Amino acid sequence: MKHGKKYTEAAKQVERGNFYEADDAIALVKKTATAKFDETVEVHIRTGCDGRHAEQQIRGAVVLPNGTGKTVRVLVFAKGDKVAEAEAAGADYVGGEELIPKIQNDGWFEFDVVVATPDMMGVVGRLGKVLGPKGLMPNPKAGTVTMDVTKAVNDIKAGKIEYRLDKANIIHCPVGKASFSEEQLSQNFNALMDAIVKAKPSALKGQYIKSLTLATTMGPGVKVSVAKY
């Protein structure tokens, strides 16, 4: 893959084969963000888990203290009193059965997170084939299947992110924007890492966190030392 001039210049600032302490890596990632837009800072964590075994699966959510830097659109599936509660909490869209054809047939996806009350999961389940592959299916572990829609919407708007293993047993998560201060990125990074360390499956033998890389959307990856994890 051929990289552009900006990327090549930025990559020169990263010492290959060097493992940086988290704060140094964050400073370097900010310095190497050269795109014309406000790039997202992402963490990529390669784990020693084998996601094919249910007891080694990792999935959860954490509220980043400084948010993600992007506006998140929330869709809530609810009925009865919960509709007004979701609207009052600031949900962007609230509805029930009537939204199924809109999503299924019209391909409407103007939302980033889906929350559902447990009594609506029968309805939402019919959208499994379209929401599942996009990672939008509500899940109790991520706090998106709940009767407390106020808390769910508030947390998401405040910067709650979901983490889970992909097929290669890697976790990919945003921890903010390149425009964030080093302190804000550091606080978000530490909050995420604390949650992931706590989520270590008890069935796992051997090393849990194998490698950690920080990168911006368009920038080079910076390797972070995993010694403390």
N, C-alpha and C positions, 0 to 999 in steps of 0.2 A: 504494500500500500504506500503510495507516494504522498508525502505530507507537504503542505505549503510552506512558504518561507517563514511566516510568523511562528508556526508550530516548531519548525526546525530551530529557529533562534531561541524559542522558549525552552525547548528540550535540552539545549546546551547548558542551561542553568542547573539542570538536574544531574547529579552525579550518578551514573549508572552503577548498579550494584551496591549503592549506599542505602542503608536503612536509617531513616531520619526519626528523631523523636517527634511525637504528634504536633507539638507547637511549631517546631521548625518546618515540618511538612506543610502545615497550614499556611505559614508565612510564604513559603515557596510556591504553593498552589495559587495564592493570591497574586504573586508577582508574575506568574506565567500565564495568567488569564488575559489574553490580548484580543479577544473577539470584540466586535463592535456592539454586542449586546451583553446584558448582565448574565454571565454564565452561571449555571448551577454547579455547586461543589458537591461531588458525589464520593461516597465511600464504597469500596468493593472489598468484601471480606470473604476469603476462601477458607472454608471450614473443613474439618476432618470428618464431618457427618456423612452418613449415607442416607439420603432422603428417601430411598426406596423402602427403608424400614420405618414404619409409623413411629416407633419410639425414638427415632433420631431426627424427626421432623422439627423444624424451628419455625414458629409463626407467632407474631405478636405485634404490639404497637407501642409507641412511645411518643410523648408530647415533647417536641424540641423547645427548650426554654425561649429561644428567639424566633420561633417559627421557621418556615421554609423560604420565605421571601416571595411566595407566589400566592395568588388568590385562588382558593379552592372552592369549586362549586359543588354543593352537596344536594343530593336527591334523597328524600326520605319517603319510604313506603309506610304509610300509617292509615289508621281509620279512627273514627270517633273523636274523642277529646284529644288524641295524640296528633291530629292534623293541626289544630290550632297551636298546640305546644311546639311542634316542629317549626311552624311559621314564626312564632314568637321568638324562637331561639335563633332565627336567621337562616333557616334552610332556604336554598335557592329555588328548589322545586319540591312540592309535596303532593302525593297522590296515591292511587291504589291501582285496582284492576285496569282502569281506563288507560294507564300508561303502557300496558303490555304491547298492544299493537303498534303504538308510536315508536317503541324501541325495537320491537321484533321486525315490523314490516317497513317502517319509514327510516330505520337506521338512525334514530335520534340519540345522540350521545353527548349532549351539551352539559355533562357533569363529570366530576373527577372522582367522587366517592359516593357510594350508595349505603344508606343506613336503612334498616328495616326493624319494625317491632316484631317479636316472635310470632304473633298471630298473623303476620303478613307473609311469612316465609313460604307458605304454600303457593301463594301468588308469585312471589319472587323466584321460587324454584323453577317456574316455567321458563324463566329467562336464563337459566343456567348455561345453556349452550352459547348464548351471546355474551353474557356478562363474565362467565368463567374465564374464557381465553384472554379477556382484557384485564383480568385481575380485579374486576369490579364486584364480584359476588360478596354480599355481606357475610360476615363470619363472627361467631361469638368470641373467638380468641382475640380478634382484632377490635372487639368492642363495638362492632357495627351491627350486631343483632342484639337489641336491647329495648327495654321499656323506657329507659331514661334517655329519651331522645334529646332533651335539653343538654345534658352532659356530653352526649355523643357529638352533637353539632358544635357545641362550644369548643370541645377538645380539637376537633378537626380544623375548625377555623383558626384556633390558636397555634396550629402547627403540628398536629398529630400525624405521624407517618407510620406506615405498616412495614414490617420487615418479614421476609420469608426466604427460604432456600429456593434457588432456581434449580433447573434440572442438573446443572453442573455442581450443585452444593455450594453455590456462591450467593451471598446476600449483597444486593445493590440498594443503596439508600441515599437520598439527598440530605445534606446537612446545612443547606443555606445557599446563599448567592455569593459571587465573587465580590460584590459591593459591601458585604457584611464586614465588620471589624474582625481582627484576628481573635479577639476575646469572645465575640458572639459565635464565631465558627467553632472555637475551642469548647465553649459551653455546650453547644449542640452536639459536637462530636463525642464529648465525654458522656452526655446523657444517653446517646445511642449505644455507645460501647458498654456502658453499665448495664443497660437493658439486655444486650446480647450476651454478655458474660453471665448474667443471671439466668438466661434462657438455655444455658448449656444442658443438653439432654443427659440424664443420669446414666443412660445405657451406653454412652459413648466411651470407648476405650481409646487411649492415645491422644495426640494433640488436637485440641479443639479449634483454635484459630491458627491457620497455617500461614496465611499472608494477608496483609492489609495494604490497600492502595488508595490514595486520595488523588482526585483529578477533577478538573473543570470540564464542562461540556466539550470544549474544543482543545483543551490543553493536554500536556503530557502527564502520565501517571507518576506519582511520587510515592515510593515505598516507605511504609511506616514500620518501625520496629515493633514486633509483637511480644517482646520479652516480658512486659508487665502483664500480658493477658494469658 
